[in-house]
Amino acid sequence: MEGRIPWYRTPIDRELLKQLTARSNWRGLLQSVSILLIYAVTVFFSYYFFAQRMWVLMVAACYIHCMFHGFVGMEAAVHELSHGTPFKTKWVNEVFYHLFSFLTWNNGLHFRISHVKHHQYTAHRGLDKEVVIEPMNFSWVDYVSWFTFDFKKFKMYVFSFIAHFFGKADVDFFQWDPLFSRGDKRRKRMINYARFVVIGHLALLGVFIYFQLWVLIVVVTFGYFIATFPSRFCVFQQHLGMCPNTPDWRLSTRTAIFGPLTGYLYWHMNYHIEHHMYAAVPFFNLKELHRSLAFDMPEPPKSYWKGLQNVFAIQKAQRQNPGYCFTPAFGEAAAPPRASS
């Protein structure tokens, strides 16, 4: 039975927290519009080089676009907008949320509800459906697909959308366990959302085929599933290899220090412990929140690559000992970690 987990949160001054949770239309617009602008520019150059028959430049432009495309989805943009924290004006937040959800084959209804559970029950078996608790062993096929066509991600999203389009709500994005039980009225809303997305993409696909805009099929229809490694490697650093079933996000979640470009593309979700502790803090204040809570946190990896190396080292240890999970070291000023719920 689901129960309330007594999560540990690092104490913070109430006035400071009030300042950090303030939303901002202009900061939200700056981020969202710039992300949309990058999307449009990379699509334009992909099409321009296609029209000019400059094939090498076309492939390069498509690949750059697809590398970026991953950050438009639930890995970054859709994720942060699902919280409703960037914008002071709610309807503006929702416009960008549903637009980015459409562009990345995300079901906005399903993800928002699933993600609430992820925050409530982070890395708890049977409750958190977004985190794979057991050790994950990747094959060379996985690695190749992340740099080419990510067929597992494609199957997870598109096959689920098609099933929902035909009313099969038992099929779920998180394939091991449907989010909505039979009789839940939200199943119908999820199906309707899927039908809107599928019909919209089919309409675009029809336009692209009719006008022979073949390159747009790659970058618009399927761009989210190509060259997924930059965003995937960010997501791996959130929870992979950390300890399950603990009421302390410092043990189940990982923060890393990213460079300015990666941090911007990732909507600063690299400050992931802080995000879980105080989910109402918008992405643009997470760095300041990190500074305020640093005394109580484990030392984070100092770059994207060092964080990734840490994840792969944990995976290696889990292959030798499947029961292993990573427990970070804490400084003297930190509160003792809480290892069990």
C-alpha angles and dihedrals in degrees: 000000000000113000137175111274115221095230120196113232125187107244116251134183110269095225092049091050090050090054093047094050093053111121124220130204094200094049090047092048093047091055099039097043092046090051090049090047092053089049092051095045094050091047090050094052091046089054094041093055089044091053091047091048090236093148101178092050089044092055091047092049092047092050093049089049092051092048087055095040092072091066091058091067137064090303090074126335100036090041096055094041090051087067091056091223107120099066130054089205108067099205092055089053090051094050092056092040094057094039093053090042090055094048091053103038092250120151100226094200095048096045096048093053094041091050093053088058090047090058094043095048105021111185094347113142115250093007108061106061096179099063122068102221100191121075112278119221114197123203129210087260089062093050093048092048092053089058094042125017114347097215094175091056090045091052093046093053110026098037089050091049091051091049091049090047088061092046099258098139094167088075108088138192088232090054099198095067132015113237096217122050122219111282094031107132091215090072089074092050090050090051092050091049090051092050091053092051095045094047090047093052092044089053091051090045090053091052092048092050095044093052093036093240091154096163091059089060087061100045102031106029100034105012092107090065099049126084092000095162099102094055094034091055089052092052092048088062094059102072111337112133095002122126120279130216096030127130091218118086089200087072100039099038135052133217121199132180110241129188120258097263096048091042091053094048090046093049088238093288087142084088085072104150089052091048091054094046094050107018092169091069109101119238093253092062098045094095090056090046088052091055091050094052099036095105090065098042135088115253106273125222108265099227144023091256096047089051090051092048088053091054093049091047089054091049090052090052091049092054088059094040115019091194093060121114128174118257112189125219119251131209124242093260093056123099113249111269118252106231103185140039 
